[in-house]
Amino acid sequence: MGFFTRKSKKEKLNDQYKKKLELAYKMSTSNRSESDRLTKEANDILDEIKKIEESEA
């Protein structure tokens, strides 16, 4: 793998999904409504990832 390789849209979405879930977990102890919002955003990203996987198959 080269040093300057670009990430695919699926890889970028996967990174965003992981970051949103981590942040939602951290927020769950202090701000439940913000945690719920972040979890919903993560699930929306996951739906996009699934659409990409279906179109690739």
C-alpha positions in Angstrom: 0.0 0.0 0.0 1.4 3.4 -1.0 2.0 6.3 1.2 -0.4 8.6 -0.7 -3.3 6.3 -1.3 -6.7 7.8 -1.1 -9.5 6.3 1.1 -12.6 5.1 -0.6 -15.9 6.7 0.3 -16.8 3.5 2.2 -13.6 3.8 4.3 -14.2 7.4 5.1 -17.8 6.7 6.2 -16.5 3.8 8.3 -14.1 6.2 10.1 -16.9 8.7 10.7 -19.1 5.9 12.0 -16.5 4.8 14.5 -15.8 8.3 15.7 -19.5 9.1 16.2 -20.0 5.9 18.2 -17.0 6.6 20.4 -18.2 10.2 21.1 -21.7 9.0 21.8 -20.4 6.5 24.3 -18.4 9.2 26.0 -21.4 11.6 26.1 -23.7 8.9 27.5 -22.5 9.6 31.0 -23.0 13.4 30.9 -25.5 14.4 28.2 -28.0 11.7 27.2 -29.8 13.6 24.5 -26.5 14.5 22.8 -25.5 10.8 23.0 -28.8 9.8 21.4 -28.3 12.3 18.6 -24.8 11.1 17.9 -26.0 7.5 17.9 -28.7 8.3 15.4 -26.1 10.1 13.2 -23.9 7.0 13.4 -26.8 4.7 12.4 -27.5 7.0 9.4 -23.9 6.6 8.3 -24.1 2.9 8.8 -27.1 2.9 6.4 -25.1 4.7 3.8 -22.3 2.1 4.2 -24.8 -0.7 3.7 -26.1 1.0 0.5 -22.6 1.2 -0.9 -22.0 -2.5 -0.1 -25.2 -3.5 -1.8 -24.3 -1.6 -4.9 -20.9 -3.2 -5.0 -22.4 -6.7 -4.8 
